[in-house]
């Protein structure tokens, strides 16, 4: 991710490998000149993500082990650790205490703790973190296991409270915002109070939709527009801040 000023936007969390044609999705992000972080849900997906983004200018891959898959793939943490040395970006990782995944929360915490410890030991990693109904627990583990000088955290699709947002900011976390988030009344109360120097944009495609189709990196302008409206800030100002924040995040 270089030359951010030439980019038309930033999509810091997108599942490009879950579109029908992964390679074509990567090329569309490249052609749109959107700085895109292609997250993975399992380390099994890392080699192909790594290979398809090894020569791209705008798209980078992240090494993930998704909390929703931890219970059914308990043996893949070792594989994730094997690949960590190849990855600067880590994600999607974190915790999910929603009704469907609460049963595995203890195991999720064990895995997330190990992820954070490994990232801390390696140093210089940038993580995109899932925190559904578990923001406080996520922040506890980050505070305990990943000092701010050993790695950086972006809270993806943040759904926490104002006080949790303040705590996250105090720990050095960033926040990535997508357009669908702004349809939530509770999120609309928190987003305007997030520090402007910690905001990034994302799509979380294809798990969100835009004009009846799965959202792609090229649609990330909708998140910029929504942020500008919520914060009563010019669109250009939001775009400039997001690019500036990306440069700061990458400046290790």
Rosetta blueprint (number, residue, H / E / L):
1 X L
2 X L
3 X L
4 X H
5 X H
6 X H
7 X L
8 X L
9 X E
10 X E
11 X E
12 X E
13 X E
14 X E
15 X L
16 X H
17 X H
18 X H
19 X L
20 X L
21 X L
22 X H
23 X H
24 X H
25 X H
26 X H
27 X H
28 X H
29 X H
30 X H
31 X H
32 X H
33 X L
34 X E
35 X E
36 X E
37 X E
38 X E
39 X L
40 X L
41 X L
42 X L
43 X H
44 X H
45 X H
46 X H
47 X H
48 X H
49 X H
50 X H
51 X H
52 X H
53 X L
54 X L
55 X L
56 X L
57 X L
58 X L
59 X E
60 X E
61 X E
62 X E
63 X E
64 X L
65 X L
66 X L
67 X H
68 X H
69 X H
70 X L
71 X L
72 X L
73 X L
74 X H
75 X H
76 X H
77 X H
78 X H
79 X H
80 X H
81 X H
82 X H
83 X H
84 X H
85 X H
86 X H
87 X L
88 X L
89 X E
90 X E
91 X E
92 X E
93 X E
94 X E
95 X E
96 X E
97 X L
98 X L
99 X L
100 X L
101 X L
102 X H
103 X H
104 X H
105 X H
106 X H
107 X H
108 X H
109 X H
110 X H
111 X H
112 X H
113 X H
114 X H
115 X H
116 X H
117 X H
118 X H
119 X H
120 X H
121 X H
122 X H
123 X L
124 X L
125 X E
126 X E
127 X E
128 X E
129 X E
130 X E
131 X E
132 X E
133 X L
134 X L
135 X H
136 X H
137 X H
138 X H
139 X H
140 X H
141 X H
142 X H
143 X H
144 X H
145 X H
146 X L
147 X L
148 X L
149 X L
150 X L
151 X E
152 X E
153 X E
154 X E
155 X E
156 X E
157 X L
158 X L
159 X L
160 X L
161 X L
162 X H
163 X H
164 X H
165 X H
166 X H
167 X H
168 X H
169 X H
170 X H
171 X L
172 X L
173 X L
174 X E
175 X E
176 X E
177 X E
178 X L
179 X H
180 X H
181 X H
182 X H
183 X H
184 X L
185 X H
186 X H
187 X H
188 X H
189 X H
190 X H
191 X H
192 X L
193 X L
194 X L
195 X L
196 X H
197 X H
198 X H
199 X E
200 X E
201 X E
202 X L
203 X L
204 X L
205 X L
206 X L
207 X L
208 X L
209 X E
210 X E
211 X L
212 X L
213 X E
214 X E
215 X L
216 X L
217 X H
218 X H
219 X H
220 X L
221 X H
222 X H
223 X H
224 X H
225 X H
226 X H
227 X H
228 X H
229 X H
230 X H
231 X H
232 X L
233 X L
234 X L
235 X H
236 X H
237 X H
238 X H
239 X H
240 X H
241 X H
242 X H
243 X H
244 X H
245 X H
246 X H
247 X H
248 X H
249 X H
250 X H
251 X L
252 X L
